[in-house]
Amino acid sequence: MVSAPSVQYPSGLPTPDADALAHSQAVAQHIAAQIDANPDHAISFEQWMELALYAPGLGYYVSGTTKFGGSAPTGDFATAPELTPLFGHTLARQVQQVLDGCNSTRILEFGAGSGALADAVLSALVDAGRNVQYAILELSPDLRARQQQRLAHFGGRVEWLDTLPAEFIGCVLANEVLDAMPVNMLRRTNDASVSELFVARASIDDAAQPEFAWIERPASPRLQAVATDRLPAIAGYQSEINLRAEAWVRQMGEWLTRGAALLIDYGFPRHEYYHPQRDEGTLMCHFRHYTHAQPLVLPGLQDITAHVDFTAIADAALDGGLEVLGYTSQARFLLNAGLPDIMMAQSPDPQTLSAVQKLVSEAEMGELFKVMAIGRDLDVSYPLAGFATGDRRDRL
């Protein structure tokens, strides 16, 4: 066993109320039971992240905790669709081109959150006279209920799925989905060796309120091979590998028979993701709009995410038999797809203008977030509208 970074409760973090703390304690006890049941008395961080986010009835994304909100204390973070409907209205133009290119009326969104993106995309397409059907695959019962209430006015246009379709022709949307998939945490111990970060209980005497600690163990042969290829040969360099996201994209090639998926998330191409100066990785936690890098505190109450290695996603798409149809910054995508024309037609107020500035500013979401299109058998003129200028596929 090798020592790993200590767990420090972030200073300035808002104090949860009594009900929230009780919920977090229940999540911690559930995770501690999984650790105790393991012969090694530890679980990989990938398993920790899965339990903290998705444990049935307890995890952050499947419990009733408030997640989305413009400001504390109403939520932990705000996504682009919640800042302004103009994000979804602009995205709808690219969706329409994809649907025309595969002669389909079907849209499938993964992890629809509050339903804001579906609401905006559907509103724009319906107003344009399009006959579309919108399906949502949502893991959280709480969020599904919120979506059903918000989207009720669309009637039978919207349906909720429990499993992946066997085959799908149309447009797939995944906004901030890849970043929430559990990751493995790896660290270079020397030029030739890589260890994996696991989570153990800090003490066996804390059954009532378990606390947790990092430990390091040799990485599995598979992770050793992947990490050796990707992580710089710098002793102590730490970062993440998201094999689940790669598998998810690769699997898409089995059921996306025609059409395209638009993947929107924060991340980098590999040479930027694993830059020698980014030696502590990209892991981030969000609680009441406070961002920090301590995932082992407040289990079940905070979001845990990692940036996306878009080179790995592109490789996974190709492995799955899909094409990479475009890759660019969110700002460039929105401008290409017609955001300026939509704004001029709607005469936005100052609050909307401020939201749009956040979406396209290089200092905020405009550069950090990227858009990638993957798919097959589209009958369209290339490039797709959102990638007409500034396509960065050559940088992947």
Protein Blocks (a to p, Z undefined) as FASTA:
>chain_A
ZZdddddddehiacddfklmmmmmmmmmmmmmmmmmpmnlpacfklmmmmmmmgghkamk
lmcbdfbdfbdckbfbdcfklmpmklmmmmmmmmmmmmmmnopabdcdehklnommmmmm
mmmmmmnopacddddddfblklmmmmmmmmmmnmmmbccdfbdcfbdcdddddehklmmp
ccdddddfbfkbccddddddfbfklmmlccdddddddddfklmmmmmmmmccbehiacdd
dfklmmmmmmmmmmmmgccdddddddddfklmmgfklmnojbdcdeehiacfbfkgoghj
accdddddfklmmmmmmmnopacfbdcdfklmmmmnommmmmmmnopafklmmmmmmmmm
mklmmmmpccddddehiacddddfklmgopaklmZZ
